[in-house]
Amino acid sequence: MYTILFDEAEERGEKLVITLMQKLYSLGRNEDVQKAVFDEKYRNKLYEEFELLEKNK
């Protein structure tokens, strides 16, 4: 399960999206960027691919 504090959610979410987009652009994965913007499930798959989510133990 993934958890974050409510007060930090917005800031963390923005940083998470920016980090993902930077990684994708640096790899030339422009189509993935476009799809991730509109598809939350796909975006979450990419977060896992790049190990950007912290798992709560």
VMD Tcl script that draws the C-alpha trace (Angstrom):
set ca {
  {0.00 0.00 0.00}
  {1.19 3.50 -0.83}
  {0.72 6.22 1.73}
  {1.53 9.92 1.97}
  {0.50 12.64 4.39}
  {-2.47 14.69 3.21}
  {-0.59 18.01 3.57}
  {2.24 16.76 1.36}
  {0.11 15.01 -1.25}
  {-0.20 17.87 -3.71}
  {3.48 18.85 -3.61}
  {4.65 15.24 -3.78}
  {2.27 14.47 -6.62}
  {3.53 17.35 -8.68}
  {7.16 16.37 -8.11}
  {6.33 12.77 -8.97}
  {4.73 13.72 -12.28}
  {7.57 16.07 -13.19}
  {10.19 13.45 -12.37}
  {8.39 10.89 -14.52}
  {8.05 13.30 -17.45}
  {11.74 14.26 -17.24}
  {12.79 10.61 -17.29}
  {10.56 9.81 -20.24}
  {11.69 12.84 -22.25}
  {15.36 12.10 -21.53}
  {14.82 8.61 -22.97}
  {12.99 9.93 -26.02}
  {9.75 8.25 -24.93}
  {7.54 11.10 -26.13}
  {4.58 8.84 -26.91}
  {4.69 7.54 -23.34}
  {4.62 11.12 -22.06}
  {1.52 11.87 -24.11}
  {-0.24 8.69 -22.98}
  {0.73 9.19 -19.31}
  {-0.79 12.67 -19.25}
  {-4.24 11.31 -20.08}
  {-4.18 7.75 -18.68}
  {-3.81 7.41 -14.90}
  {-3.44 3.62 -14.99}
  {-0.65 3.88 -17.54}
  {1.02 6.63 -15.50}
  {0.96 4.39 -12.43}
  {2.52 1.59 -14.47}
  {5.32 3.97 -15.44}
  {5.83 5.03 -11.80}
  {6.41 1.37 -10.99}
  {8.68 0.87 -14.00}
  {10.92 3.71 -12.86}
  {10.55 2.80 -9.17}
  {9.20 6.22 -8.25}
  {6.67 5.08 -5.67}
  {7.59 4.28 -2.09}
  {6.03 1.17 -0.66}
  {4.80 1.27 2.92}
  {6.16 -1.79 4.74}
}
mol new
graphics top color blue
foreach p $ca { graphics top sphere $p radius 0.5 }
foreach p [lrange $ca 0 end-1] q [lrange $ca 1 end] { graphics top cylinder $p $q radius 0.2 }
display resetview
